[in-house]
Amino acid sequence: MILTQAPLKEHILRQAQKLPASPQIFSKLCLLLDDMNADSGQVVDLISVDAGLSSRVLRLSNSVFFRGSLSVQSLDEAIGRVGFREVHKIVGIAMVEQAFKDGLPSYHLSAKAIFENSLCSALAMEIIARCAGEDGHEAYTAGLLRQLGKLVLGRILEKDHPGVTCPEEGDLCAWERQQFNITSDEVTALVLEAWKLPPEFYHGIRHHHLPEADQKNGPLGAMLHLSCWVVQMLGHGMKSEAAVWELTPQRLGQAGVSEEYLRESVEETGNAFRSLKEQLGIG
């Protein structure tokens, strides 16, 4: 369990309940894909909870990249055409578009900037997972959900202290703790714990700024840290986090990748990101 002062935890979770449904749907889809007994009807029912998300998924499914020559008319057809795992990716892209459509003004991030940061993180996580022998779709999910806590804290700040923004440089976690008595990483972990994701998943996100602080819950935190370094190298990181991402032998070892591989993954991630944006028609 994540230990946080009860009133603060309750307040955070109440705010999380006001978020668009798409992040929770996406996280549940990740769990569903791990269920060998799950069928396409369960996936369709889950996505269909949010009409806006469903329409975005169909639009993205009808991109050149996913559909081939024939258009997709329904979620059932999309799943049949591209399979569960590709639908998981499509839902993730649609989720980020929807949940962060207003950007994160309190963090100086436009909708475009947060989309690019999140998608680059997800793609980098997939590439790192491939080398580390870890689950690619779980890694992709972590990359896309990393910023969820900032969405919650940003909404609280805009309501209670409009106009207040984080410093563009400096220690972001220290600023969040001063403002809220909790960091956005801890908020993300609280929410994902409440959504019943595995402990190694939400603990990894909670500690990814300093992954050596949590070595007992697997490599995801170190992988996420290194993926953020890749994103920073590609120019899609946050200024206020730039100094945090650092390659160290301990972090590379914890993630299960070499420095040579990680440096090569910068170009691979950049190419994958540009290709995906072009193929999906995303500006």
C-alpha positions as CSV (number, residue, x, y, z in Angstrom):
1,M,0.0,0.0,0.0
2,I,1.1,3.6,-0.7
3,L,1.2,5.5,2.6
4,T,-0.2,9.0,2.4
5,Q,-2.1,11.2,4.8
6,A,-5.7,10.0,4.7
7,P,-7.4,13.3,4.0
8,L,-5.0,14.1,1.2
9,K,-5.3,10.7,-0.3
10,E,-9.1,10.9,-0.3
11,H,-9.0,14.4,-1.9
12,I,-6.7,13.1,-4.6
13,L,-8.9,10.1,-5.4
14,R,-12.0,12.3,-5.5
15,Q,-10.3,14.6,-8.0
16,A,-9.3,11.5,-10.1
17,Q,-12.9,10.5,-10.2
18,K,-13.6,13.7,-12.1
19,L,-11.2,12.9,-14.9
20,P,-12.4,11.7,-18.3
21,A,-13.1,8.0,-18.3
22,S,-10.5,7.2,-20.9
23,P,-7.4,6.8,-18.7
24,Q,-9.1,4.3,-16.5
25,I,-10.5,2.5,-19.5
26,F,-7.0,2.3,-21.0
27,S,-5.6,0.9,-17.7
28,K,-8.3,-1.7,-17.5
29,L,-7.7,-2.6,-21.1
30,C,-4.1,-3.4,-20.1
31,L,-5.4,-5.8,-17.5
32,L,-7.9,-7.3,-19.9
33,L,-5.1,-8.1,-22.4
34,D,-3.4,-10.1,-19.8
35,D,-6.5,-12.2,-19.2
36,M,-6.2,-15.3,-21.5
37,N,-10.0,-15.8,-21.2
38,A,-10.9,-12.3,-22.4
39,D,-12.8,-12.0,-25.7
40,S,-13.4,-9.2,-28.1
41,G,-16.9,-8.5,-26.7
42,Q,-15.3,-7.5,-23.3
43,V,-12.9,-5.2,-25.0
44,V,-15.7,-3.6,-27.1
45,D,-17.9,-3.2,-24.0
46,L,-15.0,-1.5,-22.1
47,I,-14.1,1.0,-24.8
48,S,-17.8,1.7,-25.5
49,V,-18.3,3.1,-22.0
50,D,-16.9,6.4,-23.3
51,A,-18.6,7.5,-26.6
52,G,-15.9,10.1,-27.2
53,L,-13.1,7.6,-26.8
54,S,-14.9,5.1,-29.1
55,S,-15.2,7.7,-31.9
56,R,-11.5,8.6,-31.5
57,V,-10.5,4.9,-31.6
58,L,-12.5,4.4,-34.8
59,R,-11.0,7.5,-36.4
60,L,-7.5,6.2,-35.6
61,S,-8.3,2.7,-36.7
62,N,-9.2,4.1,-40.1
63,S,-5.8,5.6,-40.5
64,V,-3.6,4.3,-43.3
65,F,-1.4,2.6,-40.8
66,F,-4.0,0.4,-39.1
67,R,-6.8,-0.3,-41.6
68,G,-5.2,-1.2,-44.9
69,S,-7.5,-0.4,-47.9
70,L,-11.0,-0.8,-46.3
71,S,-12.6,1.4,-43.7
72,V,-13.4,0.2,-40.2
73,Q,-17.1,0.7,-39.2
74,S,-17.2,-0.7,-35.7
75,L,-15.0,-1.5,-32.7
76,D,-15.6,-5.2,-33.3
77,E,-14.3,-4.8,-36.8
78,A,-11.3,-2.9,-35.6
79,I,-10.3,-5.6,-33.2
80,G,-10.9,-8.3,-35.8
81,R,-8.7,-6.3,-38.3
82,V,-5.7,-5.4,-36.2
83,G,-6.0,-7.5,-33.0
84,F,-6.1,-6.8,-29.3
85,R,-2.6,-5.5,-28.9
86,E,-2.9,-2.9,-31.7
87,V,-6.2,-1.8,-30.4
88,H,-4.5,-1.3,-27.0
89,K,-2.1,1.1,-28.7
90,I,-4.9,2.9,-30.6
91,V,-6.9,3.3,-27.3
92,G,-3.8,4.7,-25.7
93,I,-3.3,7.3,-28.4
94,A,-7.0,8.3,-28.2
95,M,-6.8,8.4,-24.4
96,V,-3.9,11.0,-24.4
97,E,-5.7,13.0,-27.1
98,Q,-8.9,13.2,-25.0
99,A,-7.6,13.4,-21.5
100,F,-5.0,16.1,-22.2
101,K,-6.9,18.0,-24.9
102,D,-6.5,21.2,-22.8
103,G,-2.8,20.7,-22.2
104,L,-1.3,21.2,-18.7
105,P,-1.1,25.0,-18.3
106,S,0.1,24.7,-14.7
107,Y,3.1,22.8,-16.1
108,H,3.7,25.0,-19.2
109,L,2.6,22.1,-21.5
110,S,0.3,22.5,-24.5
111,A,-1.9,19.7,-25.7
112,K,0.6,19.1,-28.5
113,A,3.6,19.0,-26.1
114,I,2.0,16.6,-23.6
115,F,0.9,14.4,-26.5
116,E,4.4,14.2,-28.0
117,N,6.0,13.7,-24.6
118,S,3.6,10.8,-23.7
119,L,3.7,9.1,-27.1
120,C,7.5,9.3,-27.3
121,S,7.7,7.9,-23.7
122,A,5.5,5.0,-24.7
123,L,7.5,4.2,-27.8
124,A,10.8,4.4,-26.0
125,M,9.4,2.1,-23.3
126,E,8.5,-0.5,-25.9
127,I,12.0,-0.4,-27.4
128,I,13.6,-0.7,-24.0
129,A,11.3,-3.5,-23.0
130,R,12.3,-5.5,-26.1
131,C,15.9,-5.4,-25.0
132,A,15.2,-6.0,-21.4
133,G,12.9,-9.0,-22.1
134,E,9.9,-7.3,-20.4
135,D,6.3,-7.0,-21.5
136,G,6.0,-4.4,-24.3
137,H,2.4,-3.5,-23.9
138,E,2.8,-3.0,-20.2
139,A,5.8,-0.8,-20.8
140,Y,3.8,1.2,-23.5
141,T,1.0,1.7,-21.0
142,A,3.4,3.0,-18.3
143,G,4.8,5.5,-20.8
144,L,1.4,6.9,-21.6
145,L,0.1,7.0,-18.1
146,R,3.2,8.6,-16.6
147,Q,1.8,12.1,-16.7
148,L,-1.6,11.2,-15.1
149,G,-0.7,12.7,-11.7
150,K,0.2,16.1,-13.3
151,L,-3.3,16.1,-14.8
152,V,-4.9,15.7,-11.4
153,L,-2.6,18.2,-9.6
154,G,-3.0,20.7,-12.5
155,R,-6.8,20.6,-12.1
156,I,-6.5,21.2,-8.3
157,L,-4.1,24.1,-8.9
158,E,-6.2,25.7,-11.5
159,K,-9.3,25.5,-9.2
160,D,-7.7,26.6,-5.9
161,H,-4.8,28.8,-7.1
162,P,-5.5,30.0,-10.7
163,G,-2.5,31.4,-12.5
164,V,0.1,29.6,-10.3
165,T,2.5,27.5,-12.4
166,C,5.5,25.3,-11.8
167,P,9.0,26.7,-12.3
168,E,10.3,26.1,-15.8
169,E,13.6,25.0,-14.4
170,G,14.6,23.6,-11.0
171,D,13.3,20.7,-8.9
172,L,9.8,19.9,-10.0
173,C,9.2,17.2,-7.4
174,A,10.3,19.7,-4.6
175,W,7.9,22.3,-6.0
176,E,5.0,19.8,-6.1
177,R,5.7,18.7,-2.6
178,Q,5.7,22.3,-1.4
179,Q,2.5,23.1,-3.2
180,F,0.5,19.9,-2.5
181,N,2.5,17.8,0.0
182,I,2.6,15.1,-2.6
183,T,4.3,14.7,-6.0
184,S,2.6,13.9,-9.3
185,D,4.4,10.6,-9.4
186,E,2.9,9.7,-6.1
187,V,-0.5,10.8,-7.3
188,T,-0.3,8.6,-10.4
189,A,0.6,5.7,-8.2
190,L,-2.3,6.3,-5.9
191,V,-4.7,6.5,-8.7
192,L,-3.4,3.4,-10.5
193,E,-3.4,1.5,-7.2
194,A,-7.1,2.4,-6.8
195,W,-7.7,1.2,-10.3
196,K,-6.2,-2.2,-9.3
197,L,-3.1,-2.2,-11.5
198,P,-0.3,-4.5,-10.3
199,P,1.9,-3.1,-7.4
200,E,5.1,-3.4,-9.5
201,F,3.4,-1.2,-12.1
202,Y,2.3,1.7,-9.9
203,H,5.4,1.5,-7.7
204,G,7.6,1.7,-10.8
205,I,5.9,4.9,-11.9
206,R,6.0,6.3,-8.3
207,H,9.8,5.9,-8.1
208,H,10.9,6.4,-11.7
209,H,12.5,9.8,-10.9
210,L,14.9,7.9,-8.6
211,P,14.5,4.2,-9.4
212,E,17.3,3.0,-7.2
213,A,15.0,3.9,-4.3
214,D,12.8,1.0,-5.2
215,Q,14.6,-2.1,-6.5
216,K,12.3,-4.8,-5.1
217,N,9.4,-4.1,-7.5
218,G,11.1,-4.9,-10.7
219,P,12.7,-2.9,-13.5
220,L,9.8,-0.8,-14.7
221,G,10.8,2.3,-12.7
222,A,14.4,2.3,-14.1
223,M,13.0,1.6,-17.6
224,L,10.7,4.6,-17.4
225,H,13.5,6.8,-16.1
226,L,15.7,5.8,-19.1
227,S,12.7,6.3,-21.5
228,C,12.4,9.9,-20.2
229,W,16.1,10.4,-20.9
230,V,15.4,9.3,-24.5
231,V,12.5,11.7,-24.8
232,Q,14.6,14.5,-23.4
233,M,17.3,13.7,-26.0
234,L,14.6,14.0,-28.7
235,G,13.6,17.4,-27.5
236,H,10.2,16.4,-26.2
237,G,10.9,16.5,-22.5
238,M,10.0,19.1,-19.8
239,K,12.5,21.8,-18.9
240,S,11.7,21.3,-15.2
241,E,12.6,17.6,-15.4
242,A,15.6,17.8,-17.7
243,A,18.3,17.6,-15.0
244,V,16.7,14.5,-13.4
245,W,17.2,12.0,-16.2
246,E,20.7,10.6,-16.0
247,L,22.3,7.4,-17.3
248,T,24.1,5.6,-14.5
249,P,25.5,2.0,-14.4
250,Q,23.0,1.2,-11.6
251,R,20.0,2.5,-13.5
252,L,21.0,0.8,-16.7
253,G,21.6,-2.5,-14.8
254,Q,18.3,-2.2,-13.0
255,A,16.5,-1.7,-16.4
256,G,18.5,-4.5,-18.0
257,V,19.9,-2.5,-21.0
258,S,23.3,-1.3,-22.0
259,E,24.3,2.3,-22.5
260,E,25.1,1.5,-26.2
261,Y,21.6,0.1,-26.8
262,L,19.9,3.0,-25.0
263,R,21.8,5.6,-27.1
264,E,20.9,3.7,-30.3
265,S,17.3,3.7,-29.1
266,V,17.1,7.5,-29.3
267,E,17.2,7.4,-33.1
268,E,14.9,4.3,-33.3
269,T,12.3,6.0,-31.0
270,G,12.5,9.2,-33.0
271,N,12.0,7.4,-36.3
272,A,9.1,5.4,-34.8
273,F,7.5,8.6,-33.5
274,R,7.7,10.5,-36.7
275,S,6.4,7.5,-38.7
276,L,3.5,7.0,-36.4
277,K,2.5,10.6,-36.5
278,E,2.6,10.7,-40.3
279,Q,0.7,7.4,-40.7
280,L,-2.0,8.4,-38.3
281,G,-2.3,11.9,-39.7
282,I,-1.5,13.5,-36.4
283,G,0.1,17.0,-36.6
